[in-house]
């Protein structure tokens, strides 16, 4: 499909991808509102769709669509996905119009609700029928919300998966692994929204950012079209071991249900300042290739990124067709930045201020993470041979350790 947008660069018009992010229902609308406030990339349009008129009024997005007026009278669906589906069907022509001249459509919603769970498959189907690459980034309900909502969510996911090119699922319960007991409830929900935001941003940045080795829309379509389940990982690190630290952060997410292990399609980008080294790109590529299926299609790009701090490197990847379940040890790697020598990236001669650089932005894999704690001074002891051997094992990323056993 030809790209619809155009951007004037160096006096000429360069086609760029047009992107729509559509928040469905209350949870999806809130996510779209937060994304749209300071989303750093142009040519991304945010839309909210809901059956609840009052909730829709509070959405801070420019474009809104109120559906199911005759069915719900603006009062929502009361956790009835059939009503949500019927409401979307009632306004199907208006929904289809939303996706005209759209190259990538993101559908974000909370599964388990009536509108998010019921209307999302209809909206996704309209997006895909328009020719847009259609990607759903959705959440599953908390366990404390009960078995009925969990069943509704599972049913909705099965229906949605058949209507999209790629599906990224974030269980709400995973947020407890990256917040502490003093985190306010609004901060916790913002952390969940940051998961959705960074999945969207990670994909869009790869498409629209010009690079030394470029990744374009056709590359993303190749990896994600009709792919089923998908993962997006982002890792930022500094210090002497920045390449290995960044890729380990990217491939270990405490908030997703699967890993890159066995992926049939992988697209990854490496960005940094002009000091980025070919050996670093090679180290990152080897880690990703080792995790992916031996016959996987792998596409990579390299970029200069002025938004990164000096000395930092960033790894972004998209993986599809994977079969890896979440290993128990990956939480430790993700929260500590996956750095060597017990998670301290300042070891091996790195500058002293690089300890915080692995998680400077407060993000791990594009998600909220605890800030690294400053360790108390301790006496240096010469490690024994057995201790050193144990430490060497933890130098290896989690999923590679699992393969060696």
SEZADREN-963673 format. One line per 2 residues: number of its first residue (from 1); for each residue x, y, z of C-alpha. Coordinates in steps of 0.001 Angstrom, whole numbers, plus 500000, padded with zeros to 6 digits. Example, Ala and Ser with C-alpha at 12.3 -4.5 7.8 and 13.67 -1.06 7.14 Angstrom:
residues 2
1> 512300 495500 507800 ~ 513670 498940 507140;
END
This chain:
residues 405
1> 500000 500000 500000 ~ 501303 503442 499125;
3> 501959 505866 501925 ~ 499470 508705 502144;
5> 501367 511329 504101 ~ 504083 513619 502800;
7> 506789 515504 504622 ~ 508898 518275 503113;
9> 512556 517515 503700 ~ 515412 519273 501883;
11> 512957 520993 499579 ~ 511269 517791 498394;
13> 508236 515859 499517 ~ 509012 512572 501286;
15> 506097 510170 501932 ~ 505626 509312 505610;
17> 503247 506937 507351 ~ 499991 508308 508688;
19> 499143 506831 512055 ~ 495913 506739 514076;
21> 495669 505679 517702 ~ 492079 504786 518624;
23> 491140 504407 522284 ~ 487992 502303 522749;
25> 485883 502444 525912 ~ 486838 504081 529200;
27> 490280 502497 529606 ~ 491210 502955 525975;
29> 490046 506554 525967 ~ 492114 507342 529048;
31> 495172 505774 527440 ~ 494672 507742 524214;
33> 494250 510964 526210 ~ 497502 510486 528113;
35> 499405 509496 524980 ~ 498186 512530 523079;
37> 499263 515096 525670 ~ 502944 515084 524815;
39> 503448 512443 522122 ~ 506792 513371 520554;
41> 505993 512355 516963 ~ 503947 514341 514462;
43> 501414 512891 512011 ~ 499882 510738 514773;
45> 496162 511333 515299 ~ 494406 510326 518508;
47> 490736 509276 518562 ~ 488402 508195 521377;
49> 485343 505990 520799 ~ 482829 505240 523565;
51> 479222 504427 524400 ~ 479457 506463 527615;
53> 478798 510090 526649 ~ 479978 511531 529968;
55> 483245 509593 529897 ~ 483806 510610 526290;
57> 483394 514287 527177 ~ 486284 514043 529617;
59> 488671 512531 527042 ~ 491412 515011 526176;
61> 491643 514109 522478 ~ 490681 516190 519478;
63> 488630 513559 517657 ~ 485787 511704 519406;
65> 483095 509326 518200 ~ 480028 508584 520281;
67> 478597 505187 519286 ~ 475396 503280 520115;
69> 473267 506313 520897 ~ 470019 504447 520176;
71> 471101 501396 522172 ~ 472726 502818 525294;
73> 471391 506413 525362 ~ 474905 507517 526309;
75> 475003 505493 529521 ~ 477551 502820 528558;
77> 477144 499064 528171 ~ 477183 497817 531769;
79> 479885 495203 531097 ~ 477843 493707 528255;
81> 480122 493106 525241 ~ 477156 492269 522988;
83> 475872 495809 523510 ~ 479357 497127 522727;
85> 479467 495132 519502 ~ 475984 496287 518476;
87> 476884 499898 519263 ~ 479913 499705 516971;
89> 477833 498079 514225 ~ 475270 500883 514556;
91> 477999 503396 513681 ~ 480073 501208 511373;
93> 480090 503686 508473 ~ 481430 506488 510685;
95> 484066 504120 512090 ~ 485148 503122 508574;
97> 485500 506802 507634 ~ 487982 507271 510489;
99> 490510 505013 508788 ~ 490538 506586 505363;
101> 494116 507519 504361 ~ 495569 505625 507346;
103> 498708 503499 507058 ~ 498958 502201 510658;
105> 496005 501911 513037 ~ 496533 501179 516727;
107> 493509 499986 518721 ~ 493939 500366 522468;
109> 491379 499194 525017 ~ 490830 497421 528289;
111> 489489 493912 527768 ~ 486759 492747 530138;
113> 484508 495766 529680 ~ 481453 496047 527476;
115> 482656 498727 525074 ~ 486371 497918 525040;
117> 485785 494183 524711 ~ 482722 494285 522480;
119> 483396 497194 520128 ~ 487149 496736 519591;
121> 486880 493735 517214 ~ 484392 495633 515020;
123> 486598 498743 514984 ~ 489714 496682 514239;
125> 487953 494918 511391 ~ 486997 498275 509846;
127> 490601 499477 510169 ~ 492020 496372 508510;
129> 489448 496454 505722 ~ 490572 500017 504943;
131> 494065 498657 504175 ~ 495746 499918 507346;
133> 498264 497776 509224 ~ 496152 497126 512327;
135> 497796 496600 515719 ~ 495908 496138 518995;
137> 497616 497083 522274 ~ 495281 496022 525075;
139> 495170 495227 528778 ~ 493717 492289 530709;
141> 491812 492993 533955 ~ 493196 492671 537471;
143> 492629 489315 539186 ~ 490645 491070 541934;
145> 488066 492110 539309 ~ 486731 488570 539378;
147> 486334 485532 537146 ~ 483404 486918 535152;
149> 485421 489869 533882 ~ 488377 487556 533208;
151> 486157 485312 531046 ~ 484814 488347 529173;
153> 488378 489501 528555 ~ 489453 486096 527240;
155> 486481 485917 524884 ~ 487181 489453 523656;
157> 490857 488661 523025 ~ 489956 485618 520928;
159> 487614 487706 518776 ~ 490053 490605 518517;
161> 492995 488431 517483 ~ 491142 487369 514331;
163> 490536 491000 513312 ~ 494024 492524 513702;
165> 497446 492006 512171 ~ 499229 491954 515530;
167> 498089 491784 519143 ~ 500082 493039 522145;
169> 498590 492059 525519 ~ 499511 493591 528887;
171> 498031 491956 532033 ~ 497213 494653 534592;
173> 498375 492392 537435 ~ 501966 492591 536180;
175> 502105 496219 537299 ~ 502560 495026 540896;
177> 506019 493768 539937 ~ 507276 497260 539080;
179> 505576 499482 541669 ~ 505951 499562 545435;
181> 503328 499609 548176 ~ 503471 503414 548441;
183> 502700 504082 544756 ~ 499491 506182 544462;
185> 496693 504621 542429 ~ 496857 507285 539711;
187> 500583 506696 539270 ~ 499929 502964 538946;
189> 497366 503498 536186 ~ 499680 505964 534479;
191> 502330 503247 534533 ~ 499960 500881 532720;
193> 499178 503598 530171 ~ 502924 504095 529691;
195> 503153 500458 528617 ~ 500607 501112 525884;
197> 502170 504432 524943 ~ 505683 503067 524573;
199> 504548 500106 522500 ~ 502933 502572 520088;
201> 505847 505010 520213 ~ 508447 502286 519732;
203> 506811 501089 516516 ~ 506139 504575 515125;
205> 509681 505799 515828 ~ 511154 502938 513823;
207> 508960 503871 510859 ~ 509343 507656 510771;
209> 512938 508200 511957 ~ 515466 508534 509111;
211> 518492 506347 509810 ~ 522032 505430 508861;
213> 520494 502057 508006 ~ 516818 502802 507519;
215> 513744 500838 508631 ~ 510675 501804 506631;
217> 506956 501127 506733 ~ 507295 498166 504376;
219> 509732 496511 506823 ~ 507294 496905 509710;
221> 504462 495561 507566 ~ 506606 492554 506591;
223> 507142 491616 510253 ~ 503697 492502 511655;
225> 501127 491807 508937 ~ 498887 488851 509916;
227> 501432 488002 512621 ~ 499167 487243 515599;
229> 500901 487855 518933 ~ 503577 490554 519095;
231> 506101 492072 521501 ~ 507702 495507 521574;
233> 510794 496081 523737 ~ 512802 499218 524473;
235> 516074 499401 526414 ~ 518294 502411 527130;
237> 521707 502102 528802 ~ 525029 503856 529312;
239> 528458 502836 530523 ~ 531052 500489 529110;
241> 528595 497583 528837 ~ 525841 499769 527394;
243> 525103 497566 524358 ~ 524568 494373 526380;
245> 522698 496243 529099 ~ 520343 497930 526615;
247> 519500 494737 524726 ~ 518980 492816 527980;
249> 516545 495485 529187 ~ 514745 495372 525847;
251> 514275 491605 525713 ~ 513212 491231 529384;
253> 509839 492764 530198 ~ 508162 492208 533553;
255> 504814 493337 532138 ~ 504255 491117 529106;
257> 503178 487488 529029 ~ 505784 486146 526619;
259> 509402 486574 525551 ~ 511217 486949 522239;
261> 512324 483301 522500 ~ 511642 481476 519229;
263> 510331 484526 517345 ~ 509845 483966 513621;
265> 510082 487660 512757 ~ 512193 490358 514439;
267> 512756 493983 513543 ~ 515184 495947 515713;
269> 516783 499359 515701 ~ 519896 500619 517493;
271> 520261 504327 518134 ~ 522790 506549 519864;
273> 525178 509412 519267 ~ 527952 509437 516679;
275> 530132 507295 518949 ~ 527975 504215 518374;
277> 530251 501335 517314 ~ 529729 498570 514773;
279> 530861 496023 517372 ~ 528037 497197 519647;
281> 525499 496684 516883 ~ 526972 493236 516283;
283> 526766 492299 519985 ~ 523111 493375 520108;
285> 522284 491493 516911 ~ 523883 488290 518231;
287> 521756 488351 521400 ~ 518566 488844 519394;
289> 519501 486235 516782 ~ 520305 483685 519507;
291> 516863 484195 521042 ~ 514932 484112 517769;
293> 514088 481043 515720 ~ 517060 479918 513553;
295> 514990 480541 510423 ~ 513609 483893 511606;
297> 513379 486876 509299 ~ 515436 489623 510983;
299> 515519 493262 509842 ~ 517635 495917 511565;
301> 518290 499639 511396 ~ 520719 502125 512965;
303> 520044 505756 513869 ~ 521480 508873 515423;
305> 519193 510065 518233 ~ 519760 513566 519626;
307> 517185 512971 522375 ~ 519445 510458 524125;
309> 521914 511650 526725 ~ 525623 511561 525816;
311> 526999 508038 526044 ~ 523605 506334 525958;
313> 522491 503691 523489 ~ 518909 502618 522758;
315> 517616 499292 521471 ~ 514053 498941 520150;
317> 512680 495668 518832 ~ 509451 494222 517471;
319> 509028 490452 517595 ~ 506273 488235 516191;
321> 505616 484529 515862 ~ 507263 483797 519209;
323> 506684 480812 521476 ~ 508600 481786 524617;
325> 506797 481848 527944 ~ 507875 484241 530670;
327> 510843 482761 532582 ~ 510792 483196 536334;
329> 514167 484929 536454 ~ 513404 487678 533932;
331> 511888 490030 536505 ~ 515277 490424 538164;
333> 517003 491158 534859 ~ 514400 493709 533811;
335> 514251 495602 537079 ~ 518015 495806 537536;
337> 518637 496758 533940 ~ 520061 493343 533138;
339> 523545 494750 533539 ~ 526532 492594 534288;
341> 528255 492333 537660 ~ 525085 492255 539706;
343> 523291 494948 537735 ~ 525982 497624 538132;
345> 526758 499045 534678 ~ 529505 501224 536129;
347> 531733 498187 536593 ~ 534605 497272 534284;
349> 535907 500805 534064 ~ 532662 502640 533289;
351> 532267 506166 534562 ~ 530907 506493 538077;
353> 527738 508313 537013 ~ 526708 505542 534627;
355> 525126 503558 537458 ~ 521873 505465 536949;
357> 522124 505611 533187 ~ 520586 502183 532626;
359> 517210 503451 533866 ~ 517666 507232 533803;
361> 514313 507826 532149 ~ 512467 505722 534723;
363> 511558 503305 531950 ~ 512380 499660 531525;
365> 511276 498166 528210 ~ 509229 501292 527783;
367> 507614 500789 531190 ~ 507849 502321 534640;
369> 510567 500799 536797 ~ 512000 501417 540215;
371> 514923 503821 540183 ~ 518185 501989 540925;
373> 519153 502316 544545 ~ 522543 503679 545523;
375> 524390 500851 547289 ~ 525920 501414 550700;
377> 529746 501389 550793 ~ 531101 497965 551625;
379> 534478 496396 552111 ~ 535929 494901 548966;
381> 536570 491172 549266 ~ 538416 489041 546775;
383> 535826 486650 545326 ~ 536429 482932 545562;
385> 536671 480798 542421 ~ 533222 479272 543083;
387> 531660 482686 543601 ~ 533208 484016 540391;
389> 531846 481034 538454 ~ 528347 481721 539793;
391> 528615 485401 538849 ~ 529717 484491 535338;
393> 526495 482532 534871 ~ 524446 485675 535617;
395> 526389 487587 532968 ~ 524296 485665 530424;
397> 520760 486992 529625 ~ 517967 484957 531218;
399> 516607 483291 528111 ~ 520135 482190 527004;
401> 520853 480663 530435 ~ 517648 478684 530067;
403> 518806 477288 526714 ~ 522189 476181 528093;
405> 520625 473933 530704;
END
